[in-house]
Amino acid sequence: MHPWTGTSVRLRALEPSDWPVLRRIAEDAEYAEQGGVVPPRPATVFQRRTSPEFTAREDDEFTLAIVATHDEEILGTVSTRLAQPWNGTFGASIALDAERRGKGHATEAAALLLRYMFSERRYQKCNVEVLPFNRASLRLCERLGFIEEGRRRRSHFGRGRQHDIVLLGITAEEYLEQWQTSE
């Protein structure tokens, strides 16, 4: 099996034509609530995020499109962030179009990304931060094998008040134990 392809999703580079989906995700009320309300942005902001100059980076911080294997329609994005090769740690995030949530696409896309970062890039740990009211993301992390490591108190403002941030992590060994397939 190709390293970027699962059963129902495939990860690929963002293309300039993907910008409308990025905009739709950013303007979705439920998604925007997770990261804080931001003012509406012009199309050029999203077009710039899909330009080759922005996406063709050579480091371990990147964003990939999640596409359905059956019709190649873009479903969302998966990203790495805060990559520290000297420590062997990185962060990850995922954003799906509202119509595509709850169908297992995020789990499969995240598993593909983690497999790449742990098996090919030799990272040792992935750290993520989730708001406690984002139950879907907490369930996703649980399915993937992340372990809650603590909370950063009152570190996010949203819904009109301060919230804690749940800190979760998964090591390469924990991931491989749960997700390793015979190849």
Beta strands, then each sheet from edge to edge (+ up, - down):
strand 1: 9-13
strand 2: 63-68
strand 3: 74-84
strand 4: 89-96
strand 5: 125-130
strand 6: 147-158
strand 7: 161-171
sheet 1: 1+ 2- 3+ 4- 5- 7+ 6-
end
